Amino acid sequence: MGLDKGIVNSFKRGFENKCLRLITDSYSTALEDNAIKRNWDENDITAQLHQHIKDNPLRLEWNIYSNVEEPLPKKGMKKEKGFAAKLSRIDLKFSVITSNLEYVYHMEAKNLKENDSALKRRYINTGINNFLSGKYQEGCLLGYVLEGAIDKSINGINKLLKKDKRTSEFLSKEENSVHGDCYRSNHPNDFSIQHFMFDFTSLKSA
């Protein structure tokens, strides 16, 4: 007999909140330690945040496994020499196993700068759109704001969405108990994405 659907959904929401707590705690620790530089690539920043996640005793208390650059399986892909190198990867993966079920939560990170339209376009094309296409599943987007203000970076993303005639998919501020700079975008077929913005502008550039 399977677990009650309501119990499963409640555990899943609890697990996701714990994942968000781990990433926001790591962000706060990185700021306190000045452990990140603003000229870093997004993978560098994610690797440093992941180190703080691994060092967080809550991760072990909650029995959560985490990994960076996790390969994503692709249905129907022909497996031949070199196939693994061609797999898409997600920046952060969290997982937990309970009652013979595994729950997974993904986070995809993108660098952002107030005056860099190319980064904002990349946030849409390889962030938002990859969740919409199903390439990334069960997760959220992280925005690493390296220059300028968060709200102006968000406005820039929304301007590009407007240019694409996607005004109904604008990012809007959302109250969140885990992190103050949280946004949500709503998309066709009742699909929505959470966006957590991390402000690194106070840190050194090198």
C-alpha positions as CSV (number, residue, x, y, z in Angstrom):
1,M,0.0,0.0,0.0
2,G,1.4,3.4,-1.0
3,L,1.7,6.4,1.1
4,D,-1.2,8.9,1.3
5,K,-0.8,11.5,-1.4
6,G,-1.3,14.3,1.1
7,I,1.5,13.0,3.3
8,V,3.8,12.7,0.3
9,N,3.1,16.2,-0.8
10,S,3.6,17.6,2.7
11,F,6.9,15.8,3.0
12,K,8.0,17.0,-0.4
13,R,7.2,20.7,0.5
14,G,9.1,20.3,3.8
15,F,12.1,18.8,2.0
16,E,12.1,21.7,-0.6
17,N,12.0,24.3,2.3
18,K,15.0,22.6,3.9
19,C,16.9,22.8,0.6
20,L,16.1,26.5,0.4
21,R,17.2,26.9,4.0
22,L,20.5,25.2,3.2
23,I,21.2,27.5,0.2
24,T,20.2,30.7,1.9
25,D,22.3,29.8,5.0
26,S,25.3,29.2,2.7
27,Y,24.7,32.6,1.1
28,S,24.7,34.3,4.5
29,T,27.9,32.5,5.5
30,A,29.6,33.3,2.3
31,L,28.9,37.0,2.8
32,E,30.1,36.9,6.4
33,D,33.4,35.1,5.4
34,N,33.9,37.2,2.2
35,A,34.4,33.8,0.6
36,I,33.3,34.9,-2.9
37,K,34.7,37.3,-5.4
38,R,32.5,39.3,-7.9
39,N,34.6,38.4,-10.9
40,W,34.0,34.6,-10.4
41,D,32.1,32.5,-12.8
42,E,28.7,31.3,-11.6
43,N,30.1,27.7,-11.3
44,D,32.8,29.1,-9.0
45,I,30.2,30.8,-6.8
46,T,28.0,27.7,-6.7
47,A,31.0,25.5,-5.8
48,Q,31.8,27.8,-2.8
49,L,28.2,27.9,-1.7
50,H,28.0,24.1,-1.9
51,Q,31.0,23.8,0.4
52,H,29.1,25.8,3.0
53,I,26.1,23.5,2.5
54,K,28.3,20.5,3.1
55,D,29.6,22.0,6.3
56,N,26.2,22.9,7.6
57,P,25.2,20.3,10.3
58,L,21.6,20.7,9.4
59,R,22.3,18.9,6.1
60,L,23.3,15.7,8.1
61,E,20.5,16.2,10.6
62,W,18.0,16.2,7.7
63,N,19.8,13.4,5.9
64,I,20.1,15.5,2.7
65,Y,22.6,14.6,0.0
66,S,23.8,17.4,-2.2
67,N,26.0,17.6,-5.3
68,V,27.1,20.1,-7.9
69,E,27.1,19.8,-11.7
70,E,24.9,16.7,-11.6
71,P,24.4,15.1,-15.0
72,L,20.7,14.9,-16.1
73,P,19.5,11.7,-17.8
74,K,18.0,12.1,-21.2
75,K,15.3,9.8,-22.3
76,G,15.9,8.1,-25.6
77,M,19.5,9.1,-25.8
78,K,21.7,6.6,-27.6
79,K,24.4,5.4,-25.3
80,E,27.7,5.1,-27.0
81,K,31.3,6.1,-26.2
82,G,31.4,9.7,-24.9
83,F,27.6,9.9,-24.2
84,A,28.1,11.0,-20.5
85,A,30.0,14.1,-21.5
86,K,27.1,15.2,-23.7
87,L,24.6,15.1,-20.9
88,S,23.1,18.4,-19.6
89,R,24.0,19.3,-16.1
90,I,22.2,21.1,-13.3
91,D,24.2,23.4,-10.9
92,L,22.9,22.0,-7.6
93,K,21.0,18.8,-6.8
94,F,19.6,17.9,-3.4
95,S,18.1,14.5,-2.6
96,V,16.7,12.6,0.4
97,I,15.4,9.0,0.7
98,T,12.6,8.1,3.1
99,S,10.0,5.3,3.2
100,N,11.6,3.8,0.1
101,L,11.0,7.0,-1.9
102,E,13.6,9.4,-3.2
103,Y,12.8,13.2,-3.4
104,V,15.0,15.4,-5.6
105,Y,15.2,19.2,-5.8
106,H,17.3,21.1,-8.3
107,M,18.8,24.6,-8.4
108,E,20.1,26.3,-11.6
109,A,22.3,29.4,-11.0
110,K,23.0,32.4,-13.3
111,N,25.1,35.5,-12.9
112,L,23.3,38.8,-13.2
113,K,24.5,42.4,-13.6
114,E,22.2,45.4,-13.8
115,N,23.7,46.8,-17.0
116,D,24.4,43.5,-18.8
117,S,21.5,42.5,-21.1
118,A,23.4,39.4,-22.3
119,L,23.4,37.9,-18.8
120,K,19.7,38.7,-18.4
121,R,18.9,37.1,-21.8
122,R,20.9,34.1,-20.8
123,Y,18.9,33.9,-17.5
124,I,15.8,33.6,-19.7
125,N,17.1,31.3,-22.4
126,T,19.1,28.8,-20.4
127,G,17.3,29.3,-17.0
128,I,13.6,30.0,-17.3
129,N,13.2,28.3,-20.7
130,N,15.0,25.1,-19.6
131,F,12.5,24.7,-16.8
132,L,9.6,25.2,-19.1
133,S,11.0,22.7,-21.6
134,G,11.3,20.1,-19.0
135,K,15.1,20.0,-19.3
136,Y,15.3,21.0,-15.6
137,Q,12.7,19.7,-13.3
138,E,11.6,20.1,-9.6
139,G,13.5,23.1,-8.6
140,C,14.2,26.9,-8.7
141,L,16.5,29.5,-10.2
142,L,19.2,31.3,-8.3
143,G,20.3,34.8,-9.5
144,Y,23.8,35.9,-8.4
145,V,23.7,39.7,-8.6
146,L,27.2,40.9,-9.0
147,E,26.7,44.5,-10.0
148,G,23.9,47.0,-9.5
149,A,20.5,46.5,-7.8
150,I,18.4,43.4,-7.6
151,D,15.2,45.2,-8.6
152,K,16.8,46.8,-11.6
153,S,18.1,43.4,-12.8
154,I,14.6,42.0,-12.4
155,N,13.2,44.9,-14.3
156,G,15.7,44.2,-17.1
157,I,14.6,40.5,-17.3
158,N,11.0,41.6,-17.4
159,K,11.7,44.1,-20.2
160,L,13.2,41.3,-22.3
161,L,10.2,39.1,-21.5
162,K,8.0,42.0,-22.7
163,K,10.0,42.2,-25.9
164,D,9.3,38.5,-26.4
165,K,5.6,39.2,-25.8
166,R,5.6,37.2,-22.5
167,T,4.3,39.9,-20.1
168,S,2.2,37.3,-18.3
169,E,5.4,35.6,-17.3
170,F,7.0,38.6,-15.5
171,L,8.9,38.0,-12.3
172,S,7.0,39.4,-9.3
173,K,8.2,39.8,-5.7
174,E,6.9,37.1,-3.4
175,E,6.9,36.9,0.4
176,N,9.1,34.0,1.6
177,S,10.0,33.0,5.1
178,V,13.4,31.7,4.1
179,H,14.8,34.6,2.0
180,G,13.8,38.2,1.5
181,D,14.7,38.6,-2.2
182,C,12.4,35.9,-3.6
183,Y,10.4,36.3,-6.9
184,R,7.9,34.1,-8.8
185,S,7.1,33.8,-12.5
186,N,3.9,32.1,-13.7
187,H,3.8,30.4,-17.1
188,P,1.4,28.5,-19.4
189,N,-0.1,25.2,-18.2
190,D,-0.2,26.4,-14.5
191,F,3.6,26.2,-14.3
192,S,5.5,28.5,-11.9
193,I,9.1,29.1,-11.1
194,Q,10.6,30.5,-7.9
195,H,13.6,32.8,-8.2
196,F,16.0,33.5,-5.3
197,M,18.2,36.5,-5.8
198,F,21.5,36.7,-3.9
199,D,23.2,40.1,-3.7
200,F,27.0,39.8,-3.9
201,T,27.6,43.5,-4.8
202,S,29.2,44.3,-1.4
203,L,32.0,41.8,-1.9
204,K,35.4,42.5,-3.5
205,S,35.8,42.0,-7.3
206,A,39.1,40.1,-7.0
